[in-house]
Amino acid sequence: MDMHTKALKPRLSFWQLWNMSFGFFGIQFGWALQNANASRIFSTLGADADNLSLFWLAAPVTGLLVQPVIGYASDHTWHPKWGRRRPFFFGGALLAAIAMFLMPNSSMLWMAVAVLWMMDAAINISMEPFRAFVGDKLDASQQTAGFAMQTFFIGCGGVIASLLPQILAWLGVSNVPVDGAIPDTVRYSFYAGALVFFLAVSWTVFSADELPPPDLESFHKERKHARNLNVAFVEILSGFTKMPKTMVQLAFVQFFTWIGLFAMWIYTGSAIADTIYGTRDAQSAAFQEAGNWVGVMFGVYGGVSALAAFILPVFARATSRKIVHATCLAIGGISLAGIVAIGSKEMLMLPMVGVGIAWASILTMPYAILAGALPASRMGYFMGLFNFFVVIPQIVSGLLLGFVTREFFNGHTVQTLALGGGCMLLAGVLTLFVTDKAGS
């Protein structure tokens, strides 16, 4: 048996769960600003709609490279004051804050793309150990609640960040690009996001503690061995052959889930501008208004996910985690595909409710199911490896969705959203075949 699995983990209070999860408020603040505004920034700086998916490759590629390495490194880190995961929380937050300040000040397209790579790498450094943090600190009976608390903060951060450009516009801040520059509403939103990201993650770093390895002497011997680069490289790659059965099954679910999500993040802005506002001109006021409305839409799904985060575990106890996840993915897929039939901007809020229900489950149930199937001493590594099945579908989407949109949908990105919805629905069906031995 793994030496870490024998350690008795104390049951944490509500506020301890709150403190250890609060950093995700800042992390999602950064992700939400990116998801709602990156395509808008690229388009404003002259990007063609056909190429948007290629520019978005920064997120999955950096995740593919960074998360397994950071997970492996954090597994073999221990400091009496900083612990195991918290050094990575803090370092990533500092780098992400710098990138978020630079992003809206990009004056050329290539600069924005380069800063996006930096921002995504930094966010991944900070985010990856948070998943393992739950497995480290919580007994199996509290892990679903721990991931649900993270989902709550993800929802709250997503709501505020997504709405921020629209709120600033209501307050009189200019939403019009002048001489091709990024609108002030977007610029000031990213400045606020940099501050929120750093402060929220710092709250968790300084308010939460970590459990030391039960046998420090054995841990230090293992860490010394792990620092050999050849050994580390072999161990990182060999993990693919040692994945638990549950992890393999969830990989297929994640693949189709994240094709749907990536399609939504890339193309909702251009789809709504085209179908609701009647424009494809990124320099027009109507296109920028569509960008703000997409922020409102994303705020709705973030808000719904925050509310659903604490309801879904109740349904999971009454049924099972995989039944809940399958149902939520089906609701989200049907909702996303349904955007193609909507002609009113107000009615667009309805499918976002369904997407929010799916988002809450996506951020909770797969990780709760997976945590019970992983060895405790390699929790960070396997959580990082699991991210491969989040980023690989995004890379596939980045390479193919532009071609599919152009060749099969005649450039109408709303149809790409429908395709994404279909993929999410398929993921729901595949969830029914996942083995969850830990139950709810």
C-alpha positions in Angstrom: 0.0 0.0 0.0 1.2 3.6 -0.7 2.9 5.1 2.3 0.6 8.1 2.2 -2.7 6.3 2.1 -2.2 5.2 5.8 -2.1 8.7 7.1 -5.3 9.7 9.0 -6.6 12.9 7.5 -8.5 15.2 9.9 -12.0 16.3 8.9 -11.9 19.9 7.9 -14.4 22.6 8.8 -16.4 24.7 6.4 -14.0 27.6 6.7 -11.0 25.4 6.3 -12.5 24.2 3.0 -13.2 27.8 2.2 -9.6 29.0 2.8 -8.0 26.1 0.8 -10.3 26.7 -2.2 -10.5 30.5 -2.2 -7.5 30.8 -4.6 -9.7 29.3 -7.3 -11.7 32.5 -7.3 -8.7 34.4 -8.6 -7.7 31.6 -11.0 -11.1 31.5 -12.6 -11.2 35.3 -12.7 -8.2 35.1 -15.0 -9.6 32.2 -17.1 -13.0 33.9 -17.5 -11.5 37.2 -18.7 -9.5 35.2 -21.2 -12.4 33.0 -22.3 -14.8 35.9 -22.8 -12.3 38.3 -24.4 -9.4 36.6 -26.1 -11.1 36.1 -29.4 -12.4 39.7 -29.2 -8.9 41.0 -28.6 -7.5 39.0 -31.5 -10.3 40.1 -33.8 -9.8 43.7 -32.8 -6.1 43.4 -33.6 -7.0 42.1 -37.1 -7.3 38.3 -36.8 -9.6 36.5 -39.2 -12.3 34.3 -37.8 -10.9 31.3 -39.6 -7.6 31.6 -37.6 -9.1 32.2 -34.1 -8.9 28.5 -33.2 -5.2 28.4 -34.1 -4.4 31.4 -31.8 -6.2 29.6 -29.0 -3.8 26.7 -29.1 -1.7 28.5 -26.5 -4.0 27.3 -23.7 -4.0 23.6 -24.4 -0.3 23.4 -25.5 0.9 25.1 -22.4 -1.3 22.9 -20.3 0.1 19.8 -22.1 3.6 20.9 -21.3 3.3 22.5 -17.9 0.7 20.5 -15.9 2.4 17.0 -15.8 5.8 18.6 -15.0 4.3 20.9 -12.3 2.4 17.9 -10.9 5.5 15.8 -10.8 7.5 18.6 -9.2 5.0 19.4 -6.6 4.7 15.7 -5.6 8.4 15.8 -4.8 8.4 19.2 -3.0 8.3 19.8 0.7 9.1 22.9 2.7 8.4 23.2 6.5 6.8 26.7 5.9 5.5 26.6 2.3 4.5 23.0 2.1 4.2 21.0 -1.1 1.7 22.7 -3.4 1.7 26.3 -2.2 5.0 27.4 -3.7 3.5 26.7 -7.1 0.3 28.5 -6.3 2.2 31.7 -5.4 4.8 31.6 -8.2 2.2 31.0 -10.9 -0.1 33.8 -9.5 2.7 36.3 -9.6 3.5 35.5 -13.3 -0.1 35.4 -14.3 -0.8 38.8 -12.8 2.1 40.3 -14.9 0.7 38.6 -18.0 -2.8 39.9 -17.4 -1.5 43.4 -17.1 0.4 43.0 -20.5 -2.4 41.3 -22.4 -4.8 44.3 -23.1 -1.8 46.6 -23.9 -0.8 44.5 -26.9 -0.6 46.7 -29.9 -0.2 44.0 -32.5 -1.7 40.5 -33.0 1.6 38.6 -32.5 2.1 40.4 -29.2 -1.3 39.3 -27.9 -0.7 35.7 -29.0 2.7 35.7 -27.3 1.3 37.1 -24.0 -1.5 34.6 -24.1 1.1 31.8 -24.1 2.8 33.4 -21.1 -0.6 33.9 -19.3 -1.7 30.3 -19.9 1.6 28.9 -18.7 1.4 30.9 -15.5 -2.2 30.1 -14.8 -1.4 26.4 -15.3 1.5 26.6 -12.8 -0.9 28.0 -10.2 -3.9 25.9 -11.0 -2.6 22.3 -11.4 -1.6 21.7 -7.8 -5.0 22.9 -6.6 -6.6 19.7 -7.8 -4.0 17.6 -6.0 -4.4 19.8 -2.9 -7.9 18.4 -2.3 -6.6 14.8 -2.6 -3.7 15.7 -0.2 -5.8 17.3 2.5 -9.2 15.6 2.4 -10.4 12.2 3.3 -12.4 10.4 0.6 -15.6 11.3 2.4 -14.9 15.0 1.9 -13.3 15.1 -1.5 -16.5 15.7 -3.4 -17.3 18.6 -1.1 -13.8 19.9 -1.6 -14.1 19.9 -5.4 -17.6 21.4 -5.0 -16.1 24.3 -3.0 -13.6 24.9 -5.7 -16.4 24.9 -8.3 -18.3 27.4 -6.2 -15.4 29.8 -6.3 -14.8 29.1 -10.0 -18.5 30.1 -10.6 -18.2 33.3 -8.5 -15.0 34.3 -10.2 -16.4 33.6 -13.6 -19.5 35.6 -13.0 -17.8 38.8 -11.9 -15.0 38.6 -14.5 -17.3 37.9 -17.4 -19.6 40.8 -16.5 -16.9 43.3 -15.8 -16.5 44.8 -19.3 -20.3 45.3 -19.5 -20.4 46.8 -16.0 -17.7 49.2 -16.9 -19.5 50.1 -20.1 -22.7 50.8 -18.0 -20.5 53.1 -15.8 -19.5 55.1 -18.8 -16.1 53.6 -19.7 -15.4 53.6 -23.4 -16.2 50.3 -25.2 -15.0 51.4 -28.6 -11.6 50.5 -30.1 -9.7 53.7 -31.0 -7.2 53.3 -33.8 -7.3 49.6 -33.5 -6.5 49.5 -29.8 -8.2 47.3 -27.2 -11.3 49.1 -25.7 -10.9 50.6 -22.2 -13.6 48.3 -20.8 -11.4 45.3 -21.6 -8.2 46.9 -20.5 -9.4 47.9 -17.1 -11.0 44.5 -16.6 -7.7 42.8 -17.1 -6.0 45.2 -14.7 -8.6 44.3 -12.0 -8.2 40.6 -12.9 -4.4 40.8 -12.3 -4.9 42.2 -8.8 -7.8 39.7 -7.9 -5.8 36.7 -9.2 -2.8 37.5 -7.1 -4.7 38.4 -3.9 -7.1 35.5 -4.0 -4.3 32.9 -4.5 -2.2 34.6 -1.8 -5.1 34.1 0.6 -5.0 30.4 0.2 -1.2 30.3 0.3 -1.1 32.1 3.7 -4.3 30.8 5.3 -4.1 27.1 4.5 -1.6 24.6 5.7 -0.5 21.2 4.4 0.1 17.8 5.8 3.7 16.7 5.8 4.6 13.3 4.3 4.2 10.6 7.0 7.7 9.4 6.6 10.0 12.4 5.8 13.1 10.3 5.6 11.7 8.0 2.9 10.2 11.1 1.2 13.6 12.9 1.0 15.2 9.7 -0.4 12.5 9.5 -3.1 12.8 13.2 -3.9 16.6 12.9 -4.3 16.0 10.1 -6.8 13.3 12.1 -8.6 15.6 15.1 -9.2 17.5 13.0 -11.7 16.2 14.5 -15.0 16.5 11.2 -16.8 14.5 9.4 -14.1 11.9 12.2 -14.0 11.5 12.1 -17.7 11.0 8.3 -17.8 8.6 8.4 -14.8 6.5 11.2 -16.4 6.1 9.3 -19.7 5.6 5.9 -18.1 2.5 7.2 -16.3 0.5 6.6 -19.5 1.0 2.9 -19.1 0.1 2.9 -15.4 -3.2 4.8 -15.6 -6.0 3.3 -13.5 -9.0 1.9 -15.5 -11.2 4.7 -14.2 -8.8 7.3 -15.5 -8.8 5.7 -19.0 -12.6 5.7 -19.1 -12.8 9.3 -17.9 -10.2 10.3 -20.6 -12.8 9.6 -23.4 -15.4 11.6 -21.5 -13.1 14.5 -21.1 -12.1 14.4 -24.8 -15.6 15.1 -26.1 -16.5 17.4 -23.2 -13.7 19.8 -23.9 -14.2 19.9 -27.6 -17.6 21.3 -26.8 -16.3 23.8 -24.3 -13.4 25.0 -26.6 -15.9 25.5 -29.4 -18.0 27.7 -27.1 -15.1 29.8 -25.8 -13.6 30.4 -29.3 -16.8 31.1 -31.3 -19.6 32.4 -29.1 -18.4 36.0 -29.7 -18.3 35.8 -33.5 -21.5 33.7 -33.6 -23.5 36.2 -31.5 -22.1 39.1 -33.5 -23.2 37.4 -36.7 -26.6 36.0 -35.8 -27.9 38.6 -33.3 -26.0 41.8 -34.1 -25.7 41.3 -37.8 -22.0 42.0 -38.2 -18.6 40.3 -38.7 -16.7 43.6 -38.6 -14.5 43.5 -35.4 -13.9 47.2 -35.6 -17.6 48.0 -35.4 -19.5 49.2 -32.3 -22.0 46.4 -32.8 -19.2 43.7 -32.7 -17.9 45.2 -29.4 -21.4 45.2 -28.0 -21.7 41.6 -28.9 -18.5 41.0 -27.0 -19.9 42.5 -23.9 -23.1 40.5 -24.2 -21.1 37.3 -24.5 -19.6 38.4 -21.2 -23.0 38.6 -19.7 -23.9 35.1 -21.1 -20.7 33.6 -19.7 -21.5 35.3 -16.4 -24.8 33.5 -16.3 -23.3 30.1 -16.8 -20.7 30.9 -14.2 -23.4 32.0 -11.7 -25.5 28.9 -12.3 -22.4 26.7 -11.8 -21.7 28.4 -8.4 -25.2 27.6 -7.2 -25.2 24.1 -8.7 -21.8 23.3 -7.1 -23.5 22.5 -3.7 -26.6 20.9 -5.1 -25.0 18.3 -7.4 -23.2 16.4 -4.5 -26.7 16.0 -2.9 -28.0 14.3 -6.1 -24.8 12.3 -6.3 -25.4 10.8 -2.9 -29.0 10.0 -3.9 -27.9 8.4 -7.2 -24.3 8.2 -8.2 -21.6 10.6 -9.3 -21.5 9.2 -12.9 -25.3 9.4 -13.3 -25.2 13.1 -12.2 -22.3 13.8 -14.5 -23.9 12.1 -17.5 -27.2 14.0 -16.9 -25.4 17.4 -16.6 -23.4 16.8 -19.7 -26.5 15.9 -21.7 -28.3 19.1 -20.4 -25.2 21.2 -21.4 -24.8 19.6 -24.8 -28.5 20.1 -25.8 -28.3 23.7 -24.5 -25.2 24.6 -26.4 -26.5 23.1 -29.6 -29.8 25.0 -29.1 -28.1 28.4 -29.6 -28.3 27.8 -33.3 -32.1 28.2 -33.1 -32.2 31.4 -31.0 -32.7 34.9 -32.6 -33.0 37.1 -29.5 -30.1 38.1 -27.2 -32.3 37.9 -24.1 -33.3 34.3 -24.9 -29.6 33.4 -25.1 -29.6 33.3 -21.3 -31.7 30.1 -21.3 -29.0 27.8 -22.9 -26.4 29.4 -20.6 -28.3 28.0 -17.6 -27.9 24.5 -19.1 -24.2 25.1 -19.8 -23.8 26.3 -16.2 -25.2 23.1 -14.9 -22.8 21.1 -17.1 -19.9 23.3 -16.1 -20.5 22.7 -12.4 -20.4 19.0 -12.9 -17.3 19.2 -15.3 -15.3 20.9 -12.5 -16.4 18.6 -9.8 -17.5 15.0 -10.7 -14.6 13.8 -12.9 -12.0 14.9 -10.3 -13.9 13.5 -7.4 -14.3 10.1 -9.2 -10.6 10.2 -10.2 -9.2 11.1 -6.8 -10.5 7.9 -5.3 -8.7 5.8 -7.9 -5.2 7.4 -7.6 -2.2 6.6 -5.3 -1.9 9.4 -2.8 1.9 9.9 -3.2 1.4 10.6 -7.0 -1.8 12.6 -6.8 -0.3 15.7 -8.3 1.4 13.8 -11.1 -1.7 11.9 -12.1 -3.9 15.0 -11.9 -1.5 16.7 -14.2 -1.5 13.7 -16.5 -5.3 13.7 -16.5 -5.1 17.3 -17.9 -3.7 15.7 -21.1 -7.3 14.7 -21.8 -8.4 18.2 -21.3 -5.8 19.8 -23.6 -5.5 17.2 -26.4 -9.2 17.8 -27.5 -8.5 21.5 -27.4 -5.5 21.1 -29.6 -7.5 18.9 -32.0 -10.2 21.6 -31.9 -7.7 24.4 -32.5 -6.3 22.6 -35.6 -9.6 21.4 -37.1 -12.5 23.7 -36.0 -11.4 26.6 -38.3 -11.3 24.2 -41.3 -14.6 22.7 -40.4 -16.2 26.1 -39.9 -14.9 27.4 -43.2 -15.5 24.3 -45.4 -18.7 22.8 -44.0 -20.5 25.7 -42.3 -19.6 28.5 -44.7 -18.1 30.6 -42.0 -21.2 30.5 -39.7 -19.6 29.9 -36.3 -23.0 29.4 -34.7 -23.1 26.0 -36.4 -19.7 25.2 -34.8 -21.4 25.8 -31.4 -24.0 23.2 -32.4 -21.2 20.7 -33.2 -19.7 21.4 -29.8 -23.0 20.7 -28.2 -23.2 17.4 -30.0 -19.8 16.4 -28.7 -20.8 17.2 -25.1 -23.9 15.1 -25.4 -21.7 12.2 -26.6 -19.5 12.7 -23.5 -22.6 12.3 -21.4 -23.4 8.9 -22.9 -19.7 7.8 -22.4 -19.9 8.7 -18.7 -22.4 5.9 -18.1 -19.6 3.4 -18.8 -17.1 4.8 -16.2 -16.3 2.7 -13.2 -16.6 4.6 -9.9 -15.7 2.2 -7.1 -15.8 4.9 -4.4 -19.5 5.7 -5.3 -20.8 9.0 -4.3 
